[in-house]
Structure formats: structure tokens, C-alpha cells
């Protein structure tokens, strides 16, 4: 889901950056200033979306359950079965 959000944020950033740069001119008209500020706000929102979504690409899914155990425990699992199901932290 975050990958889709990242793609959408990048597309919106490119789209709004293109329109912001093509419509950029010197003007004192209040309507033009509000219009350009709206495009600038959209650019900032898309940058925040990109920054928020990037860590989702770096995370790896865990395939093992973590278990901290004591080898002297009575409920100790045998080694073969243990190695298949758990990742060991000593």
C-alpha cells in the first residue's frame, strides 16, 4: 500500500512541478499569487508523501518468529524442529 502511495506522490510531484514551472512568471496580481501558492503547497504535500513512503521500500518482511530461550528450559524444542520455526537470539 505504501508503494502505491509512493508512486502516486511521485506522479503528483512531477505533474505539479511541471505546471508550476510552466506558469511561473512575474506578476503582482493577487489571483496569480494564490494560484501559484496552491501549486507550491501541492508540491510540498507530494514531497512529504514521498519522504513518508520511502522507508517502506527499505523494510524487509520477517520470515522467522523471534524467540529468546534458555537451553536449560523444560519446554525446550528439539533442534531440528526449532531451526525450522524460529530465529535464535542468544
N, C-alpha and C positions, 0 to 999 in steps of 0.2 A: 504494500500500500504506500509506503514511503517512497518507493522507487517511482511510482506513478506520480506522486506529488512532486518529486524532483524533476521529472520530465516536464510536467505542466509548468512549474516555476521557471524552468529554463526557457520554455517556449514563450511564456508571458514576458520574461525579461528581454528576449530578442525582439519580440513584437513591439513592446512599449519603448525600448531603446531606439528602434528604427523610426517609429513615429515621433518620438521626442527629438531626435536629431534632424529629421527632415523638416519639422515645423519650427525649428529654432531660428528666431530672428530677433532683432532689436525692436522692441515696441513698448510703449508706455500705456497701452490700453489695458484696463483692469480685467476685461474678459479674457484677453490673451494670457495675462499673468496667471489667472485662476486655471485656465486650460492647461498651461504648461506645468503648473504645480500639481495638478491632478495626474499628469503623466509621470512626473517625478515621484509622487507618492506611490504610484503603481510600480515603478522601478524599484523603490526601496522595499515594498512588500514582497516582490518577487526575489530580491536578494536575501531577505530574511527567510523566505521559504527554501531557498537553495542551501543556505547555511544550516538550517534546521534539518534538512533531509540528507545531507552528505554523510553524517555518522552512520546512517542506516546501511550504507554500502560497505562500510568497514567492519561491521559486526559479522561474526560467524555464528552459525547455529550450533549449539552443543548437541552432540550425538550421544554423550555419555552422561549418566547421572553421577553426581559427585558424592562420595561417601568417605568420611573420615572414620577410621575404625582402629580398634586396638587388637593386636594379634592374639592377645590372651582372652579375648571375649568368648563367652559360652556360645553366643549366637553367630559365630564366625562362619562365613560362607566358604565353601571349598574353592580352591584357587581357580580351576578351570571355569566354573560357573561364575565366579566373582569377576574374572577378567572379561568375560563376555558382556556383563551387565553394567559394570561400574568403572569409573576412572578413579584411581587411587591417589589420595593426598596423604603423605606421611608427615 
